[in-house]
């Protein structure tokens, strides 16, 4: 993480630079990779402004705060940045999700598969089997442009599957 402190219309002060670097060095916990922190401290008449722009590996955040005292402006702008980065991290975690949860196989079933390839479920998908006739299921299959359609047969009240066969015809699976 690289912290760059710039002074505009203000004498550069090692004390303020160290304070800003110390305050923004706590951002490391929000960064997965390299991150640049650009801090601009400026003065216009009686307003003292702290502006921060953070860019890094998939991270982009910016904040600006005006106060009568520079340390107060740095504190407030750092709080804003912390909130943005925390929100961004939570957003990224929710997009990734926990992933599919696979249950471990019992020992006796693992020994039965020795020497064979074991397949795992990659994308589990829950399908609600709607009650409909076979003709309705075929029509839905053609409209949705899918390889198969699972449904509850309205006549027998049993789950059936309609699917496209390799020769281009339709197949029906009834338990």
N, C-alpha and C positions, 0 to 999 in steps of 0.2 A: 504494500500500500504506500503510495506516494502522496504526501501532503504538501501543497504549494500555497504559501501565504503571500498575497500581494497587497501593497498599501497604495491607496490613491488619495491624493491631496491630504496626506498625513505622513508624518515622519515615521520611518520604520523603527519599530521598537522590538527589541529582543524579548522583552517581557510579554508583550501581546502575542508575538509569534509563538512563543513557547506555550502560552495559555491556549491558543487556538489549536496548536498541534496536540497538546495533551487532551483537549476536549474531543477532538476528532479522531484520535488514535483508538478510541473505544469502538469505532465503526468496524474494526477488523472482524468481529464476530458475525457481522452481516454479510461479509464478502467470501465467496467461494474461491475466487481467483484474484488476479491483480485488479487494483482499483485506484483511480486517481481522484484526489480530493483537492479542488481548487477553491481557496478561500480568498475573497476580496474584501478588504476592510477600507472603507472610505468615509470622508467627512464632507458634508455640505452645510455650511452655516452652523446651525445648532444640532443638526441631525447626524448621528453616527450610524452607519449602515454596515451590516455584515451580510455578505452574499456568498452562498456555497453552491457549487456545482459538482456533482459526483458522477463519474462515468467509469464503467468497468465491464466485467464479463457478464453481460446481460442486465446490467444495472444502470439506471439513469434516474437521477434525482436532483432537484434544485429547490432552493429556498432563499428568501431574503427577509431581513428584519431590520427595522429602524428603531433606535432608542436614543435616549439622552446620554447613555454611557456605553462605551464599546464592549465591555465585558458582559453587560446585560444583553446586548444585541447578539454576541457570540453564543451565550447560553440559550437564548430563545431560538436562534436559527439552528443550533445543534439539536434541540428538542424536536423541531419540525422535521429535520433530516432523519433522526432516529425513528420517528413515527412513520415516515414514508418508507424507509428501508424495512421496518418491521412488517408493515402492510404488504410490501412487495414480496418479502420472504414468505409470508402466510399465503399469499396469492399463488406463488410458485408451488408451494407444498400442496395446496388444494388442487391445482391443475394436475400435478403428478399423481396424486392419490396414493393410497397405500398399495395398490396393485392387487392382483388376484392372490387370495390366501389359499395355498395348497396345504392339505392336511398330510402329515407324514404317513407313509404306508406301514402297516403292521409288519413285524419281522418275518412272519411266516409267508406273507405274500411277496416280500422282497426276495426271499430265497427261491421262490418259484420262478422269478424272472431272471435268474442268473444266466448270463450268456445271451440274453435277448435284449433288444432295444426297448426301453421303457419310454412311453410317450407321456407328456405332461400337457395339461390344459393350458393354453396360452391366453385365450380371450374368452372367459366364461360369459355367457349371455343368457339372461332369463327371458323366456318367452311365455306370454300368457296365451294359453290355448283357448281361443274363443269358440263358443258353440256355433257351428254352421254346417250346412250340407256339403257333400263332396263337390258338387258343382260350384258352390260359392267359394270353396277353398281353391279350386282350379282357377276361377276368375281372379281371385286375390293374388294367386301366385303369378299369373301373367301380368297383372297390373303393377305389382311391386317389383317385378324383374329380379326375383330371388331364385336360389337353387332349390329351396324346399319351403314348405309351409306346414307348420304344426297346428292342429286345430282339434277341437272336441266335436266329434260327429254328433249332430243334433238328433239323428235317428237312434243310434245305439248308446249315446252318452259315454263314449270311450275315446281316448286320445288317439288320433290318426295322423299320419304324415303323408303329404303329397309332395313328390319330388320329380325333377327332370332326370331322365335316364340318359346314358351316353349316346344312345341312338336317336335322341330328340323326342322321344315319346314321354308320357307322364306315367309315373308309378305311384301306387298307393300302398302304404304300410298300415296294416291293422293288427293290433296285438291279439 
